[in-house]
Amino acid sequence: MPIARISIMEGSDDERKAALIAAVTEAIHASFGAPYEVIRVLLDEVPRSQWGIGGKTALALGKT
């Protein structure tokens, strides 16, 4: 069973997250040949205060 684990910055709405899950599932199916029903996609939402970019937090940089 293929499992894709993706870290994303917090703040995306459910519609965008669902679209990401669908796209990643399709990519795994197309490239690996795995049946859809065995593919798992896990999204880890990371707070902006814990997401580093160039030595600063995304929160400090005002990233959304």
N, C-alpha and C positions, 0 to 999 in steps of 0.2 A: 504494500500500500504506500504510494508516494505521499509524502507530507511536505508541504511548503510552509515555512515559517517566515513571516515578513514583519519587520519592525517599521511602524509608521508613527509620525508625530501626531499626538492627540489633536482632535478638532475636526476630523473629517466626518461628514454626515453619513448616516446609514446607507444612503443610496450610492455614494461614492465607494464605500467599503464593499457593498454587494457587487458593484461593477468590477472592482479589483479582484474579488474572489472568483467571479465568473471568468474573467480574462485569464487569470493564472491557471484555473482549472482547465480551460480550453487549451492553453499552451502546453500544459503537462500531458494532456490527452493527445494532442497533435504530435508532440516530440517524443513521447515515451510510449504511447500506445496503451496507456492504462485506461481501464473503463472508468467512466465518470464516477460511478458509485463507490469506488475505492479511493478516490483522490481526496485528500484533506488539505485545507488551507487555513492556517492559523495567523491571525493578525494580532501583533503585540503593539498596543498603543502606549507610546512613551511620552510622559509629560514634557512640555517645552523646557522646563527647568532642568531636565536630565538629558537633553539632547544637545550634544556639543557640535559646534561648527567653528572651525578655525580658532579654537581655544576659548570660545565663549559659548554661553548657553543660547539656545534659540530664543528663550524668553528675553534675555538681555539684548539680543539683536532685533527683537520685535517680530520674529518670524511667526507666521500663522500656519 
